Amino acid sequence: MVASMKLIDLVENHAERIAAQWSMLVVKNPFTPFYHGRQPERLVPQAVRFYRNFRKLFMEPKPVEASDGYFTSYAEKRYREGVPLQEAVYALILMRRQIWLYAEFQAVFSTAVERQQAIESVTRTMLMFDYAVYFITKRYGELMKLEWFEAPNT
């Protein structure tokens, strides 16, 4: 649990820096062309919000409920911005990856015990992101159905 807390503290305390690094990746990544040409100052708050909610999502005893609310909202915002589903999900994958790259760069987990605990943190984080993908794709589907049913018949 010590490694988990180290990771959570790192993410919270460096949310802006991690988000800025994420924004530089997402605007160049070939899997996220929607984000290409977007200004980092418009993207960073999206990632900062996630990183600031990381503790709540990570520590929640019932992660499904916390994930549902947060990631349903994430899906709605990305959908309304016109972000294609696969890119909304991949942008989130890049956010996850940036957490681990930043932690590794900071050499947060230096002992063998901390590395083992870090593996447990990775497992919990992966579960959270699995829920994220589920709730984001579910909400996109619901929004697409609504849009389709509300569209005038031609």
C-alpha positions in Angstrom: 0.0 0.0 0.0 3.0 2.3 0.5 3.9 2.2 -3.1 0.3 2.9 -4.0 0.3 6.0 -1.8 3.6 7.1 -3.3 2.1 6.8 -6.8 -1.1 8.6 -5.8 0.9 11.4 -4.1 3.2 11.7 -7.1 0.2 12.0 -9.5 -1.6 14.6 -7.3 1.5 16.7 -6.6 2.7 16.7 -10.2 -0.7 16.7 -12.0 0.1 19.8 -14.1 3.6 18.6 -15.1 2.3 15.1 -16.0 -0.7 16.6 -17.9 1.7 18.9 -19.9 3.8 16.0 -20.9 0.6 14.1 -21.9 -0.6 17.0 -24.0 2.7 17.0 -25.9 2.3 13.3 -26.7 -1.4 13.4 -27.6 -0.9 16.1 -30.2 1.7 14.1 -32.0 0.5 10.5 -31.7 -0.7 9.0 -34.9 -3.7 7.3 -33.1 -5.0 10.7 -32.0 -5.3 12.9 -35.1 -8.3 14.8 -33.7 -5.9 16.3 -31.1 -3.2 17.3 -33.7 -3.0 21.1 -33.9 -4.8 21.6 -30.6 -3.2 24.0 -28.2 -1.8 22.3 -25.1 -3.4 24.9 -22.8 -6.8 23.7 -24.0 -5.8 20.0 -23.4 -3.9 20.1 -20.2 -7.0 20.8 -18.0 -8.6 17.6 -19.3 -5.6 15.5 -18.0 -5.2 17.6 -14.8 -8.8 16.8 -13.9 -8.2 13.1 -14.4 -4.9 13.2 -12.4 -6.6 15.2 -9.6 -9.3 12.6 -9.4 -6.8 9.7 -9.4 -6.8 9.2 -5.6 -10.6 9.1 -5.4 -10.8 6.6 -8.3 -7.9 4.5 -7.1 -8.8 4.3 -3.5 -12.6 3.9 -3.9 -13.8 0.7 -2.2 -16.4 0.3 -5.0 -14.4 1.4 -8.0 -17.2 0.6 -10.4 -19.5 3.3 -9.0 -16.8 6.0 -9.0 -15.6 5.0 -12.4 -19.1 5.1 -13.8 -19.7 8.7 -12.8 -16.3 10.1 -13.7 -15.9 8.3 -17.0 -19.5 8.8 -18.2 -18.8 12.5 -17.7 -15.5 12.2 -19.6 -17.3 10.5 -22.4 -20.0 13.1 -22.7 -17.4 15.9 -22.8 -15.3 14.2 -25.5 -18.4 13.3 -27.5 -19.7 16.9 -27.5 -16.2 18.1 -28.5 -16.4 15.7 -31.5 -13.6 13.4 -30.4 -13.9 10.1 -32.2 -14.5 7.2 -29.7 -11.3 5.4 -30.5 -9.3 8.6 -29.9 -11.1 9.5 -26.7 -10.1 6.0 -25.4 -6.6 6.2 -26.7 -6.1 9.7 -25.2 -7.0 8.1 -21.8 -4.5 5.3 -22.5 -1.8 7.9 -23.0 -2.8 9.5 -19.7 -2.3 6.1 -18.0 1.0 5.6 -19.8 2.2 9.0 -18.8 1.6 8.2 -15.1 4.0 5.3 -15.3 6.6 7.0 -17.4 6.7 9.9 -15.0 6.9 7.6 -11.9 9.7 5.6 -13.6 11.6 8.8 -14.5 11.3 10.0 -11.0 12.6 6.6 -9.7 9.7 6.5 -7.2 10.0 2.7 -6.7 13.6 2.0 -5.7 13.5 -1.1 -3.6 12.4 -4.6 -4.5 9.5 -4.4 -2.1 8.4 -1.1 -3.5 8.6 -2.5 -7.0 6.4 -5.4 -6.0 3.9 -3.0 -4.4 4.1 -1.0 -7.6 3.0 -4.1 -9.5 0.0 -4.2 -7.3 -0.6 -0.5 -8.1 -0.4 -1.2 -11.8 -3.0 -4.0 -11.4 -5.4 -1.6 -9.6 -4.8 1.1 -12.1 -5.4 -1.3 -15.0 -8.7 -2.3 -13.4 -9.7 1.4 -13.2 -8.8 1.9 -16.9 -10.7 -1.2 -17.8 -13.8 0.3 -16.2 -13.0 3.6 -18.0 -13.0 2.0 -21.4 -16.3 0.2 -20.6 -18.1 3.3 -19.4 -16.7 5.6 -22.1 -17.8 3.3 -24.9 -21.1 2.6 -23.2 -21.9 6.4 -23.0 -20.7 7.1 -26.5 -23.1 4.4 -27.7 -26.0 5.9 -25.8 -25.2 9.4 -27.1 -25.0 8.1 -30.7 -28.4 6.4 -30.3 -29.9 9.6 -29.0 -28.4 11.6 -31.8 -29.7 9.1 -34.3 -33.2 9.1 -33.0 -33.3 12.9 -32.7 -32.1 13.4 -36.3 -34.8 14.4 -38.7 -35.9 11.6 -41.0 -34.9 12.1 -44.6 
